[in-house]
Amino acid sequence: MLVYVYELFMSINKQMKMSNPARRRGAMSAPYNSAMPAAPQPSAEATRPQDSAVKSADRVLDILELLARQGSALTHHEIGTTLGIPKSSLTHLLRNLVGRGFLALDSTSGVYSLGPAVFRLVNAGHDREGLLARARPIVSWLADITGEAASFSLFRDDEVERVCVAESRSPLSYRMAVGDRFPLYSTSAGKAILAGLSTTDLAAYLKRVPIRKHTSATVRTAADLRRELDTVRTGGVAYSQGEHTPGVVGIAVGVRPGSDQMPAALNVVVPSVRFTPAIEKACIAALQQARGRFEVTSR
């Protein structure tokens, strides 16, 4: 576990340093040209807030890296001496990290160790990797068997996010991309997810999220959406017929990644011009089989 934590923070720190303009300038100097006047430099007041913020972020990551690499708790003095962070600055950083749960402080011995928030972050990463490893072959099979674009999607910040996709073999198809997000109420995968929410969670969602019209077919009111979700629960299949994107039909089934996790969804998307009763029947059969395969891997 500690090795994984260390590798995680090494990766984050590398990205932070590469995105720091000051560090990039230091890594590659421009050739000297005496005939070229020096470019005006921004004042210290203009650069200090951003530079200070980046330095603080670097130091936070350095602290977390050190404790992950060390594998044991360290005192304030040991952290400051090892990393060369001034005492007053280190005190503020450690206090914030303890407050956020990324570090734990043993008040008796005065030593700091990685806190529960770090391990929650690592476990979430492991869970997501495991979830995608289970979903990828099923989504690929779903696209192969139906000949249509397929995806696996999750509930994310009151939206549906595609986290795994497989393209259609047909030259006329709907293109999907990992990371795309859409409203839950106007997409087939989103409706499948909403249908799997508890009564309390659904009511909270409808209170938070206004329903906006994306096409002429978008559901208009929360009451209309509730009635449609009742149909989804009864039939086990959710549809979006041009409700978010004109010219396409989405069909989805809800799945539950684990007993303590939010519902997810598998779906296929078919261009309206190719959507026939026979295609619909084949897609539903494949989706139901895919759901069974996925839920077997969840046990």
C-alpha positions as CSV (number, residue, x, y, z in Angstrom):
1,M,0.0,0.0,0.0
2,L,2.8,2.5,0.9
3,V,4.6,1.8,-2.3
4,Y,1.4,2.6,-4.2
5,V,1.0,5.8,-2.2
6,Y,4.5,6.8,-2.9
7,E,4.2,6.2,-6.7
8,L,0.9,8.2,-6.7
9,F,2.4,11.3,-5.1
10,M,5.6,11.0,-7.2
11,S,3.4,11.1,-10.3
12,I,1.4,14.1,-9.0
13,N,4.5,16.0,-8.0
14,K,6.1,15.4,-11.5
15,Q,3.0,16.8,-13.2
16,M,3.0,19.8,-10.8
17,K,6.7,20.6,-11.5
18,M,6.3,20.2,-15.3
19,S,3.3,22.7,-15.2
20,N,5.3,25.3,-13.2
21,P,6.5,27.9,-15.7
22,A,9.4,29.0,-13.5
23,R,10.8,25.5,-13.4
24,R,10.4,25.1,-17.1
25,R,12.3,28.3,-17.8
26,G,15.1,27.1,-15.5
27,A,15.3,23.8,-17.3
28,M,15.8,25.4,-20.8
29,S,17.7,28.6,-21.0
30,A,17.5,30.9,-24.1
31,P,20.8,31.5,-25.9
32,Y,22.6,34.7,-24.9
33,N,22.3,37.6,-27.4
34,S,24.0,40.8,-26.4
35,A,22.2,42.8,-29.0
36,M,18.8,41.8,-27.7
37,P,17.5,44.1,-24.9
38,A,16.4,42.3,-21.8
39,A,12.7,41.7,-21.6
40,P,11.0,43.6,-18.9
41,Q,10.5,41.4,-15.8
42,P,7.3,41.5,-13.8
43,S,7.5,43.0,-10.4
44,A,7.9,40.9,-7.3
45,E,4.4,42.0,-6.3
46,A,3.0,40.7,-9.6
47,T,4.6,37.3,-9.4
48,R,4.6,36.6,-5.7
49,P,1.0,35.2,-5.2
50,Q,1.3,32.6,-8.0
51,D,4.9,31.6,-7.2
52,S,3.9,31.3,-3.5
53,A,0.9,29.1,-4.3
54,V,3.0,26.8,-6.5
55,K,5.7,26.6,-3.9
56,S,3.2,25.7,-1.2
57,A,1.7,23.0,-3.5
58,D,5.2,21.6,-4.2
59,R,6.0,21.5,-0.5
60,V,2.7,19.7,0.3
61,L,3.5,17.0,-2.2
62,D,7.1,16.8,-1.0
63,I,5.8,16.2,2.6
64,L,3.4,13.4,1.5
65,E,6.1,11.9,-0.7
66,L,8.6,11.9,2.2
67,L,6.2,10.2,4.6
68,A,5.2,7.6,1.9
69,R,8.8,6.9,1.0
70,Q,9.9,6.7,4.7
71,G,7.1,4.4,5.7
72,S,7.2,5.7,9.3
73,A,6.2,8.7,11.2
74,L,8.5,11.8,11.4
75,T,8.7,14.8,13.7
76,H,8.2,18.4,12.7
77,H,12.0,18.9,12.9
78,E,12.8,15.8,10.9
79,I,10.4,16.9,8.1
80,G,11.8,20.4,8.0
81,T,15.4,19.4,8.1
82,T,15.0,16.8,5.3
83,L,13.0,19.0,3.0
84,G,14.5,22.4,3.9
85,I,11.2,24.0,4.6
86,P,11.3,27.0,7.1
87,K,9.8,26.2,10.5
88,S,6.9,28.7,10.3
89,S,5.9,27.7,6.8
90,L,6.0,24.0,7.7
91,T,3.9,24.6,10.8
92,H,1.1,26.0,8.6
93,L,1.3,23.3,6.0
94,L,1.3,20.5,8.6
95,R,-1.7,22.1,10.4
96,N,-3.7,22.2,7.2
97,L,-2.8,18.6,6.2
98,V,-3.8,17.3,9.6
99,G,-7.1,19.3,9.4
100,R,-7.9,17.8,6.0
101,G,-7.0,14.3,7.2
102,F,-4.1,13.8,4.9
103,L,-1.7,13.6,7.9
104,A,-2.2,12.2,11.4
105,L,-0.5,13.8,14.4
106,D,0.3,11.7,17.4
107,S,0.0,14.4,20.1
108,T,2.0,12.3,22.7
109,S,5.1,11.7,20.6
110,G,4.7,14.7,18.2
111,V,5.2,12.7,15.1
112,Y,3.3,12.9,11.8
113,S,2.2,10.0,9.6
114,L,0.0,9.6,6.5
115,G,-3.6,10.2,7.4
116,P,-6.9,8.5,6.5
117,A,-7.6,10.8,3.6
118,V,-4.5,9.6,1.7
119,F,-5.7,6.0,2.0
120,R,-9.2,6.9,1.0
121,L,-7.7,8.5,-2.1
122,V,-5.6,5.4,-2.8
123,N,-8.5,3.0,-2.3
124,A,-10.7,5.1,-4.6
125,G,-8.1,4.8,-7.3
126,H,-7.9,1.0,-6.8
127,D,-11.7,0.7,-6.9
128,R,-11.9,2.7,-10.1
129,E,-9.1,0.7,-11.7
130,G,-10.8,-2.6,-10.7
131,L,-14.2,-1.3,-12.0
132,L,-12.8,-0.4,-15.4
133,A,-11.0,-3.7,-15.7
134,R,-14.3,-5.5,-15.2
135,A,-16.2,-3.2,-17.5
136,R,-13.9,-3.0,-20.6
137,P,-14.3,-6.5,-21.9
138,I,-18.0,-6.4,-21.4
139,V,-18.4,-3.1,-23.2
140,S,-16.2,-4.4,-26.0
141,W,-18.3,-7.5,-26.3
142,L,-21.5,-5.4,-26.3
143,A,-20.2,-3.3,-29.2
144,D,-19.2,-6.4,-31.1
145,I,-22.4,-8.3,-30.6
146,T,-24.7,-5.3,-31.4
147,G,-22.5,-3.6,-34.0
148,E,-23.3,-0.3,-32.2
149,A,-21.3,2.1,-30.1
150,A,-21.4,1.0,-26.4
151,S,-20.3,2.5,-23.1
152,F,-20.1,2.1,-19.3
153,S,-21.0,5.2,-17.3
154,L,-21.0,6.3,-13.7
155,F,-22.9,8.9,-11.6
156,R,-20.5,11.9,-11.2
157,D,-21.4,15.2,-9.7
158,D,-25.1,15.1,-10.7
159,E,-24.1,14.0,-14.2
160,V,-23.5,10.8,-16.1
161,E,-19.8,10.3,-17.1
162,R,-18.6,7.9,-19.7
163,V,-15.6,6.0,-18.3
164,C,-15.3,3.2,-20.9
165,V,-16.3,3.2,-24.5
166,A,-16.2,0.9,-27.6
167,E,-16.9,2.1,-31.1
168,S,-19.3,0.8,-33.7
169,R,-18.1,-1.1,-36.7
170,S,-20.6,0.8,-38.9
171,P,-19.4,3.9,-40.9
172,L,-22.6,5.6,-39.8
173,S,-22.5,5.6,-36.0
174,Y,-22.5,7.8,-32.9
175,R,-19.0,8.6,-31.6
176,M,-18.4,8.5,-27.9
177,A,-15.4,9.5,-25.8
178,V,-14.2,8.7,-22.4
179,G,-14.8,11.6,-20.0
180,D,-17.9,12.9,-21.8
181,R,-20.5,14.1,-19.3
182,F,-24.2,14.7,-19.8
183,P,-27.3,15.4,-17.8
184,L,-28.8,12.4,-16.2
185,Y,-32.4,13.2,-17.1
186,S,-31.8,13.5,-20.9
187,T,-29.7,10.4,-21.6
188,S,-30.4,6.7,-21.5
189,A,-27.5,5.8,-19.2
190,G,-28.5,8.7,-16.9
191,K,-32.1,7.6,-16.6
192,A,-30.9,4.0,-15.8
193,I,-28.8,5.4,-13.0
194,L,-31.6,7.6,-11.7
195,A,-33.9,4.7,-11.7
196,G,-31.5,2.9,-9.4
197,L,-31.3,5.7,-6.8
198,S,-33.2,5.4,-3.5
199,T,-36.3,7.6,-3.1
200,T,-34.3,10.0,-0.8
201,D,-31.4,10.3,-3.2
202,L,-33.7,10.8,-6.2
203,A,-35.7,13.5,-4.4
204,A,-32.4,15.3,-3.4
205,Y,-31.2,15.2,-7.0
206,L,-34.4,16.6,-8.4
207,K,-34.2,19.4,-5.8
208,R,-30.6,20.3,-6.8
209,V,-30.8,20.0,-10.6
210,P,-33.1,22.0,-12.8
211,I,-34.4,20.3,-15.9
212,R,-33.3,22.2,-19.0
213,K,-34.5,21.6,-22.6
214,H,-31.7,20.2,-24.9
215,T,-34.0,19.2,-27.7
216,S,-37.7,19.3,-28.4
217,A,-37.9,15.7,-27.0
218,T,-36.2,16.4,-23.6
219,V,-38.4,15.6,-20.7
220,R,-40.0,18.8,-19.4
221,T,-40.8,18.4,-15.7
222,A,-39.7,16.4,-12.7
223,A,-43.1,14.8,-12.6
224,D,-42.7,13.6,-16.2
225,L,-39.3,12.3,-15.3
226,R,-40.5,10.4,-12.2
227,R,-43.2,8.7,-14.3
228,E,-40.6,7.6,-16.9
229,L,-38.3,6.3,-14.2
230,D,-41.2,4.2,-12.9
231,T,-41.4,2.6,-16.3
232,V,-37.6,2.0,-16.3
233,R,-37.8,0.2,-13.0
234,T,-40.7,-1.9,-14.2
235,G,-39.1,-2.8,-17.6
236,G,-35.5,-2.7,-16.6
237,V,-34.5,-0.6,-19.7
238,A,-34.1,3.1,-20.2
239,Y,-34.3,5.1,-23.4
240,S,-33.3,8.4,-24.8
241,Q,-34.8,9.1,-28.2
242,G,-33.2,12.3,-29.4
243,E,-33.6,13.8,-26.0
244,H,-30.1,15.1,-25.7
245,T,-28.7,14.7,-29.2
246,P,-31.0,14.7,-32.2
247,G,-30.8,11.7,-34.5
248,V,-29.7,9.1,-32.0
249,V,-31.4,6.6,-29.8
250,G,-29.8,5.4,-26.6
251,I,-30.8,2.2,-24.7
252,A,-29.4,1.5,-21.3
253,V,-29.6,-0.9,-18.3
254,G,-28.6,0.0,-14.8
255,V,-25.9,-2.0,-13.0
256,R,-24.7,-1.9,-9.4
257,P,-20.9,-2.1,-9.1
258,G,-21.1,-3.1,-5.5
259,S,-23.5,-3.2,-2.6
260,D,-22.2,0.1,-1.2
261,Q,-21.7,2.0,-4.5
262,M,-23.9,4.3,-6.6
263,P,-25.6,2.6,-9.6
264,A,-23.9,2.7,-12.9
265,A,-25.1,1.9,-16.5
266,L,-24.3,0.1,-19.7
267,N,-25.7,1.5,-22.9
268,V,-25.7,1.3,-26.7
269,V,-26.4,4.2,-29.0
270,V,-27.9,3.8,-32.4
271,P,-28.5,6.4,-35.2
272,S,-32.2,6.9,-35.6
273,V,-32.2,6.1,-39.3
274,R,-31.0,2.6,-38.4
275,F,-33.1,2.0,-35.4
276,T,-35.7,-0.7,-36.1
277,P,-37.7,-3.0,-33.9
278,A,-35.3,-5.8,-34.7
279,I,-32.3,-3.7,-33.7
280,E,-34.0,-2.6,-30.6
281,K,-34.8,-6.2,-29.6
282,A,-31.2,-7.3,-30.3
283,C,-29.8,-4.4,-28.3
284,I,-32.0,-5.1,-25.3
285,A,-31.1,-8.8,-25.3
286,A,-27.4,-8.0,-25.4
287,L,-27.6,-5.3,-22.7
288,Q,-29.4,-7.7,-20.4
289,Q,-26.8,-10.4,-21.0
290,A,-24.0,-7.8,-20.4
291,R,-25.6,-6.7,-17.2
292,G,-25.7,-10.3,-16.0
293,R,-22.0,-10.7,-16.9
294,F,-21.1,-7.5,-15.1
295,E,-23.0,-8.4,-11.9
296,V,-21.4,-11.8,-11.7
297,T,-18.0,-10.1,-11.6
298,S,-19.3,-7.8,-8.7
299,R,-19.9,-10.7,-6.3
